[in-house]
Amino acid sequence: MRHLVNEAKLAQRILIDSAGTGDWHIGAPPDERAQHAAGRRGYQLAALRGRQITAADFERFDLLIAMDDRNVAALRQICPSGQRDKIRLLMEFVPEADSRWGGAREIIDPYFGGAEGFEQVLDQCEAACRGLIAALRPQLLA
C-alpha cells in the first residue's frame, strides 16, 4: 500500500500503519518468506516490526482494514462504540473487473504453506490496494 500510495502521489494525504490482532509477533520482523517475495517486487519489509492493534487506533485512523473475517471479529471486540463502520475487509476493494479472485472475501493465509502462497497474497493485496486508492482518491482530492 505504501508503494502504491507513493506512486499515486498521495503520501501526504494517507497515513498507513500495520498491526496484528494478536500479540504473538510483537516486535518481530515480517516472515522471511514474505520479505523475500516482497523484495522481488521492490518492496522492502525488513525494517518493519509487528505491533498489536489497540482501541486508540480507531481514533487515529479512518479505516481499519482486515485481511480476513477472523481479524474483523477481533477488531470488533476492541472497537469503541460507534466506530464499527471503520472496519473493512481489504478484498472488498478489488475492482469488479479483476476476476482473478472469483469474488474472494479474504486474503489467503500463506503461513503454513509454501513460498507461492506469499506471491498470491501479494497479488491479492496489490489488486485490493489499487482499488482502495481509487475509492479514496475522490475524497482526498476534493
N, C-alpha and C positions, 0 to 999 in steps of 0.2 A: 504494500500500500504506500509506504513512504516513497519508494522509487516512482510509482505511477503519479503520486501527488506532485512530486518534484517535476516530472516530465510535463504535467499539466499546468505548471507554474502556479500552484495553489498552496505551496508550503507555508506561506504567510497567513493563510486563512483556515488551515486544517491542523488541529493538534491530534497527534496519533500516539497511542501508547499500547502496550500489550500486557496482559495479566492473565493468570490462570485462576480457575475457581477453587482449586485445591492447593495445599501447601507443600506438596512433595517435590517441587522443583524450585523453590525459593532460592535465589542466589546462584542458580546453576545456569550455564550457557545452554543454548538450544542443542538438541540431539545432533550428534556428529553427522548422521545421515542427512538431516535437514540442512545443516550448514554446507555440506558437500553439494547437495542438489541445488541449493540457492546460489552457491558460489559459481556453479556452471552457468547460471543465468545472470551473473553480475551483481547479485545481492550479497552483502556482507552481514553476517549474523553473529560473528564471534564475540563482538563486544556486548551483545545483549545479555541480560541476566533476568531470570524468572522472578516474578513477584506475584503476590496474591491480590486479587481484587478486593476492594473494600467498599463500604457504603458511601464513603466520600467520593468515589469515582462517579457516582450517579449525579453528584453536584458539579463535578468538574467537566463532565462530557455530555454532549447532546445525544450521542448514540453509544450503546454498548453492544458490540457485535459478537455473537457467539458462533462457534463452529458447528455445534450440534444441539439436539434437544436436551441432552443431559446437562449441558452447560447453561442452557436457557433456564432450566429448572433451578439450578444452583444460583443463578443470578436473581431469579425471582425470590428466593429465600432471603437474600440480604438487601433486596431493593426497598428503599424508603417508600413510604406511602405516596401514591400519585405519580410514580415515575416508571411504571412498568412499560409504558409506551416507548421508552428509550431502548428497550431490549429487542434486538432483531437478529435473525439468522443471516449469516453472510450470503448464503446461496440464494436468498430472496432477491438479491441484486443482479443475478446473472440475467442478461438480456434474453428475452424470449427467442430471439433469432439464433442464439447459441444453443443448439440442440444436442451438443455433445454429452450433456449431463442428464438428459432424459427426465428433466423435472426433479432431479435430486434435491432433497431438502437440506442435507447435511454434507459437510466436508468429511471425507473418509478419514478414519484414524489409522495412520500408517505405522504406528509404533511397534506392533507385533509382527509386521510383515517385512518385506524386503525393500531395497532402495527404490524400486519402481513405484512404490506407494507414495514416497515423498515427491516424486516427479508429478504424480497425479494430483496430489494436494496443491502443489504449486500451480498446475494448470487450472484447477478449480478456483484457487484464490485469485489468480490473475484475472480470470473472466469475471468473477464476482466483484473484485475491487474496481475494475474498469466500469462496471455497471453502477457501483456505489458512487464513484466520482461523477458519472453522468447524472445520477439522481441528485447529487448535492450541488452541482455546478450552477443551476439556475438560482438557488438561494444565495450562493456565495458571491455571485456576480451581480445581484440585484442592487 
